[in-house]
């Protein structure tokens, strides 16, 4: 009769790295380093990363990639090599994430969307399908394919962020990554204001006396819109939390956002800030159970008024150039629209031409990504191809169907976030829902700033955080 020791099943030998393959790879990298040093170094780095990630579970790796992709998306083309400016770090990460997801599903992996995200993700999916169909009647199929690819990447990032936010710890980690990127953007903007330094990706690069801070975003309007979308995540902190340290972070971060917006001269961002503050007071004041928080909300709004109004009128803590003060003058905008001159005249003309294109296509749209080429082909070309209006771009490119899908998605997510902010009992759930809901509210006006928003990462990050807030709040309620 065998002994107890021999009767036990033998344990499987511990997994060991393929030493022969590693040795062969090291030799290959060494040979390449002699001929092509950069290629050899890249191979070594890739081998090290593959070895380190070999034991990492696929879902964990996916969550890390989503957080890194969110940060890289905001940094944008600044993470691209000079020889290939189109190869952003975000695009690499999002493609790797997509390929990893496909491989994970093929290996019998399961991806379950959180409750509250399914409808929004479904609307985005139908919108992508419709965009693909529009390639069939688009004047430039290549432009339509590129626009659809950008739509797919942005929607994938938003859904990935929503899935990540199911966990409080992971959501906090994501917010930490975004906070680091925000600090970097503000540092670059401060250097730009103080020294005239600009990144190579800025449209002001190489120009003396360039107008407005552009930071990581290439132009001042995009930077201002990013700040307007970030503002609620600071402004809500003093309302939700009573910790003095957290409130101090909220006041300081909100003040920094407002001061940076003032340096850009963006009227659309100023309108977005107004919508955020007004919506905050209305939502907090309408909550009878927490109406005492209206005092904190009033303090935030009062601080914003004290910082913004004097600056718009030519005073303020940071003296603004006369050109910046003039840009904030809405009377100038109305005069430009009336006389069909300047920026206001161009925007009014683009609005008229956009509606004319919808009428000519019987509401079908000109096809994804074809708005710019169609506007440039007009006999009375207004001088600017981009529509400078995200709502109008969705309507002109995808027609009434795409506009209805986007509107349904937007209203569904905005309503869900605001309802979650009112019903949530946990402070973090209330904070995430209220901040993301107010950011989406500000996007109504903020979307008028960028020339096009299909590749504007802060929009997709905001959508993802709002969807994640809904999922997190419903998970807590369940």
C-alpha positions, 0 to 999 in steps of 0.5 A: 500500500503506497504511503501518504506522501506517494499517494498525493498528486504531484504538484505542477512545476512552477512556470519558468520564463522561456530562457532559450527564447529570452536569450535568442531575443537578447542576441537579436536585440544586440545585433540590431543595436549594432546596425539600428540602435533605436530599433534595438533599444525598442526591441529590448524595451518591448521584451522587458514590458512583455516579461513584466506583464506576462503574469498580469491578468488581462482585466487588470491590464485592460483597466491600466490601459484605460486610465493611461489612455484617458491621460494620454488622450488629453495630452494628445499629439504632444506624445507623438514622435516628430517623424510621425505626428499622427502617431499619438500615444493615445492612439497606440494605447486605444488600439492595443486596448481594442486588440486586447479586448478582441483577444480576451473575448475570443479566449472566452473572456466576458465583458459585462457592461455596468447597469446604467451604461448599456443604453448609452453604449448602445446608442454610441454603437448605433451611431458608429454603425450609421457613420459607417453606412454614411461612407457609402454616400460621402463625397470623400470616403477616406475622410468618412472612414477617418472620422468614423475611426475617431468616433469609434476610438472616442466612444471606446474610451468613454465606455472603458472609463465607465466600466473602470468607474464601477469601483471606487478605488479605480475611479479615484485612481483614474481621477488621480491620473487626470489630476496629474495631467491637469497640473501639467497643462496648467504648468505649461500654460503658466510658462507660456504666459510668463515666458512666451514658451509654447509647445511645438504642437501649438498654433502659436509656436514660433510666433511672437506676441501670440494671443492667449494661452494654448497649453497642451491643446494647440489653440486657446479655445480648446484649452479654455473648453478643457478648463470649463469641463474640469471646473466642476470637479473642483467646484463640487468638492466644497459642496459635497465634502466637509473636510477643510483640506478637500474644500481647500483643494476645491477652491484653489483648483476652481480659482486656477481654472477660472484664472486660466480661462481668463487668459484664453479670451474664449467666450464659449468657455465663459458661457460654459462656466456660467452654465456650470455655476448656474446649474450648480446653484439650481441643483443644490438649491432644489435638494431639500434634504441637503439645502444647507449645502447651498451656502457652500455653493453660493461661496463657490459662485461668489468666488467665481464672480469676483474672479471673472467679472473684474477680469472681463471688465479689464481689471481683476487679479491678473491684468489682461491685455486689451485684446483679450478684454475685447474678445470677451465683449459680446457686443463686439460679437453681435456687431460682427454677426450683424455686419457679417464680418470678423469671427461672428460673421464667419460663424453665422455664415457657417451656421446658414451654410450648414443648414443649407447642406442639410436641406440639400441632402434631404436630412441625410447629411453629407457623410461622416467627416465630409462637412469641411470639404463640402463647405470649402467647395461652396461658391460663397466659401466663408473662409473657414472650413470647420463648422466650429459647432459640434452640434452642427457638425453632428447634424451636417455629417450624419444628418437627422439620424445621427443628430437624434442618436447623439441627442438621445445619448447626451440627454440620457447621460446628462439626466442619469448623472443629475438624478444620481447626484440627487439620489446618491447617499455616498459622498463620492457617488454624489460628487462624481455624479454632480461634477460630471453632470455639471460638466456635461451641462457646460458642454452645451456652450463649451462645444461651440469653442473647438473647431471640431470635437470629434477628436477632442479628448476632454469631451469623451472623458467627460462622457465616460465619467458621467456614464461611470457615475451613473453606474457607480451610483446604481451599483451602490443603490443595488 
